Amino acid sequence: QVQLVESGGGLVQPGGSLRLSCLASGFSFSRYAMSWYRQAPGKERELVATESSTRGSTNYPDSVKGRFTISRDNAKNTVYLQMNSLKPEDTAVYYCNCRISGQNYWGQGTQVAVSS
């Protein structure tokens, strides 16, 4: 079955960096676009990065553009989210996502807290 396992979250000061990882299994990883979402307390889950399965094209909302970078290693079935210049408003639970045959799959999430 499809499994997504995130890691790498933690507490970081404003301006700091973190790299999240998501290890995927149970499907042909290289064939599918992968995404990262986040959900802050009391807010809806929002997309923060997507990387296509081919050509490596990426997409980011304005809120993280220039600060976050998504990448993937198909040999390791892993997608990453490099987060730089973190702000308190980036505090959220971050989720790895893939969509296969119309079905969304999610990891368990990893908490990121940005605070001094």
Residue frames as qw, qx, qy, qz and C-alpha x, y, z in Angstrom:
[[0.000, 0.888, 0.460, 0.000, 0.00, 0.00, 0.00],
 [0.306, 0.713, -0.054, 0.629, 1.00, 3.61, -0.48],
 [0.601, -0.660, -0.264, 0.365, 2.99, 4.99, 2.43],
 [0.298, 0.740, -0.101, 0.595, 4.47, 8.43, 2.91],
 [0.688, -0.568, -0.288, 0.349, 6.67, 9.10, 5.94],
 [0.182, 0.882, -0.090, 0.425, 7.84, 12.62, 6.69],
 [0.731, -0.443, -0.201, 0.478, 10.77, 13.61, 8.86],
 [0.492, 0.266, 0.020, 0.829, 12.97, 16.60, 9.60],
 [0.212, -0.826, -0.245, -0.462, 10.64, 18.95, 11.41],
 [0.593, -0.270, -0.446, 0.614, 11.54, 20.79, 14.57],
 [0.174, -0.931, -0.218, 0.235, 11.94, 24.12, 16.31],
 [0.600, 0.214, 0.145, 0.757, 13.97, 26.79, 14.54],
 [0.136, -0.604, -0.197, 0.760, 14.56, 30.49, 15.07],
 [0.465, 0.841, 0.204, -0.188, 13.27, 33.06, 12.58],
 [0.234, 0.837, -0.451, -0.205, 15.65, 33.28, 9.64],
 [0.440, -0.379, 0.812, 0.051, 16.77, 29.70, 10.09],
 [0.550, 0.313, -0.604, -0.485, 16.53, 26.71, 7.80],
 [0.664, -0.106, 0.700, -0.240, 15.14, 23.20, 7.86],
 [0.374, 0.264, -0.725, -0.515, 15.04, 20.37, 5.36],
 [0.759, 0.007, 0.447, -0.474, 12.07, 18.05, 5.40],
 [0.114, 0.250, -0.899, -0.341, 12.16, 14.58, 3.87],
 [0.788, 0.099, 0.248, -0.555, 9.39, 12.26, 2.74],
 [0.101, -0.259, 0.938, 0.208, 10.12, 8.61, 2.08],
 [0.724, 0.204, -0.055, -0.657, 7.58, 7.03, -0.26],
 [0.136, -0.170, 0.971, 0.096, 6.75, 3.38, -0.80],
 [0.450, 0.354, 0.770, -0.283, 4.08, 1.18, -2.34],
 [0.564, 0.769, 0.266, -0.140, 3.91, 2.86, -5.76],
 [0.709, 0.307, 0.189, 0.606, 6.10, 3.80, -8.72],
 [0.295, -0.724, -0.177, 0.598, 7.48, 6.97, -7.18],
 [0.277, -0.256, 0.387, 0.841, 9.17, 8.35, -10.30],
 [0.100, 0.424, 0.737, 0.517, 5.88, 8.34, -12.24],
 [0.207, -0.804, -0.553, -0.074, 4.02, 10.77, -10.00],
 [0.058, 0.679, -0.132, 0.720, 4.13, 14.41, -9.05],
 [0.549, -0.378, -0.602, 0.440, 4.86, 15.00, -5.39],
 [0.094, -0.751, -0.097, -0.646, 3.74, 17.87, -3.23],
 [0.322, -0.159, -0.633, 0.686, 4.16, 19.39, 0.19],
 [0.297, -0.722, -0.360, -0.511, 1.26, 20.97, 2.06],
 [0.231, 0.048, -0.626, 0.743, 1.04, 22.61, 5.46],
 [0.405, -0.674, -0.504, -0.357, -1.67, 23.25, 7.98],
 [0.104, 0.275, -0.472, 0.831, -1.42, 25.81, 10.75],
 [0.031, -0.368, -0.817, 0.442, -3.73, 25.70, 13.78],
 [0.247, 0.643, 0.437, -0.578, -7.18, 26.95, 12.87],
 [0.289, 0.602, -0.356, -0.654, -6.36, 27.25, 9.19],
 [0.913, 0.343, 0.092, -0.200, -7.01, 25.18, 6.09],
 [0.746, -0.196, 0.463, 0.436, -4.36, 22.95, 4.63],
 [0.376, 0.870, -0.109, -0.301, -2.46, 24.80, 1.90],
 [0.890, 0.316, 0.069, 0.321, -0.14, 23.76, -0.89],
 [0.291, -0.865, 0.238, 0.333, 3.44, 24.97, -0.50],
 [0.014, 0.594, -0.684, -0.423, 5.32, 23.14, -3.25],
 [0.897, 0.267, 0.313, -0.161, 4.83, 20.71, -6.12],
 [0.060, -0.554, 0.698, 0.449, 7.33, 18.95, -8.34],
 [0.830, 0.329, -0.139, -0.429, 6.23, 17.11, -11.45],
 [0.895, -0.162, 0.404, 0.097, 7.34, 13.59, -12.23],
 [0.732, 0.358, 0.291, 0.502, 8.91, 14.60, -15.53],
 [0.352, 0.680, 0.043, 0.641, 11.21, 17.52, -16.32],
 [0.488, -0.267, -0.481, 0.678, 11.24, 18.46, -12.66],
 [0.057, -0.544, -0.170, -0.820, 9.01, 21.48, -13.07],
 [0.290, -0.312, -0.685, 0.591, 8.06, 23.08, -9.76],
 [0.177, -0.660, -0.343, -0.644, 5.37, 25.37, -8.48],
 [0.342, -0.244, -0.590, 0.690, 5.15, 27.49, -5.30],
 [0.082, -0.894, -0.433, -0.080, 2.69, 29.98, -3.87],
 [0.221, 0.792, -0.136, 0.553, 3.92, 33.53, -3.43],
 [0.601, -0.759, 0.120, -0.221, 4.11, 33.07, 0.34],
 [0.806, -0.414, 0.360, 0.223, 7.11, 30.71, 0.05],
 [0.748, 0.606, 0.069, 0.263, 8.52, 31.45, -3.41],
 [0.312, 0.773, -0.354, 0.424, 12.23, 32.16, -3.23],
 [0.373, -0.593, 0.577, -0.420, 12.51, 30.64, 0.25],
 [0.789, -0.084, 0.578, -0.191, 11.35, 27.03, -0.20],
 [0.375, 0.490, -0.672, -0.409, 12.70, 24.51, -2.68],
 [0.899, -0.012, 0.353, -0.258, 11.22, 21.12, -3.47],
 [0.303, 0.556, -0.737, -0.239, 13.39, 18.38, -4.93],
 [0.943, -0.074, 0.171, -0.274, 13.27, 14.64, -5.39],
 [0.041, -0.503, 0.851, 0.143, 15.61, 11.70, -5.55],
 [0.844, 0.112, -0.206, -0.483, 13.88, 8.99, -7.55],
 [0.580, 0.275, -0.751, 0.155, 16.60, 6.46, -6.70],
 [0.106, 0.055, -0.761, 0.637, 15.76, 6.90, -3.01],
 [0.259, -0.584, -0.720, -0.271, 11.98, 7.31, -3.43],
 [0.350, -0.558, -0.407, 0.633, 12.32, 10.53, -1.46],
 [0.158, 0.777, 0.253, 0.555, 11.06, 14.07, -1.88],
 [0.464, -0.252, -0.349, 0.774, 12.58, 16.96, 0.04],
 [0.003, -0.919, -0.275, -0.283, 11.52, 20.44, 1.06],
 [0.527, -0.021, -0.227, 0.819, 14.37, 22.84, 1.77],
 [0.165, -0.903, -0.367, -0.150, 13.04, 25.78, 3.78],
 [0.505, 0.064, -0.172, 0.844, 15.19, 28.87, 4.20],
 [0.049, -0.220, 0.070, -0.972, 14.60, 32.27, 5.78],
 [0.310, -0.471, -0.825, -0.040, 11.87, 30.78, 7.92],
 [0.206, -0.382, 0.072, -0.898, 9.26, 33.06, 9.44],
 [0.287, 0.014, 0.748, -0.598, 6.94, 32.57, 12.42],
 [0.682, 0.303, 0.086, -0.660, 4.04, 32.33, 9.97],
 [0.546, 0.333, -0.731, -0.238, 5.63, 29.20, 8.50],
 [0.244, -0.170, 0.848, -0.439, 4.77, 27.38, 11.72],
 [0.792, 0.125, -0.115, -0.586, 2.55, 24.45, 10.80],
 [0.731, -0.108, 0.673, 0.039, 2.35, 20.70, 10.38],
 [0.310, 0.565, -0.538, -0.543, 3.87, 19.85, 7.01],
 [0.810, 0.129, 0.542, -0.181, 2.49, 16.96, 4.97],
 [0.079, -0.285, 0.777, 0.556, 3.81, 15.04, 2.00],
 [0.662, 0.415, 0.373, -0.501, 1.23, 14.30, -0.71],
 [0.023, -0.168, 0.775, 0.609, 0.79, 12.37, -3.90],
 [0.663, 0.315, 0.221, -0.642, -2.28, 11.85, -6.04],
 [0.070, -0.174, 0.929, 0.320, -2.71, 8.50, -7.74],
 [0.136, -0.336, -0.848, -0.387, -5.73, 7.69, -9.92],
 [0.313, -0.618, -0.286, -0.662, -7.72, 10.50, -8.34],
 [0.738, -0.587, -0.325, 0.068, -6.91, 9.43, -4.79],
 [0.041, 0.823, -0.372, 0.427, -4.94, 11.68, -2.45],
 [0.850, -0.225, -0.385, 0.281, -2.40, 10.07, -0.17],
 [0.142, -0.879, 0.220, -0.399, -0.91, 11.80, 2.87],
 [0.519, 0.163, -0.686, 0.484, 1.83, 11.20, 5.33],
 [0.483, -0.603, -0.585, 0.247, 1.38, 11.61, 9.07],
 [0.007, 0.947, 0.044, 0.318, 2.92, 15.07, 9.02],
 [0.666, -0.094, -0.305, 0.675, 5.93, 16.67, 10.68],
 [0.207, -0.924, -0.287, 0.143, 5.71, 19.72, 12.94],
 [0.498, 0.319, -0.036, 0.805, 7.67, 22.85, 12.10],
 [0.305, -0.879, -0.322, 0.174, 7.78, 25.63, 14.69],
 [0.468, 0.446, -0.038, 0.762, 9.49, 28.94, 13.99],
 [0.428, -0.872, -0.195, -0.138, 10.00, 30.95, 17.13],
 [0.311, 0.601, -0.466, 0.569, 12.63, 32.88, 19.02]]
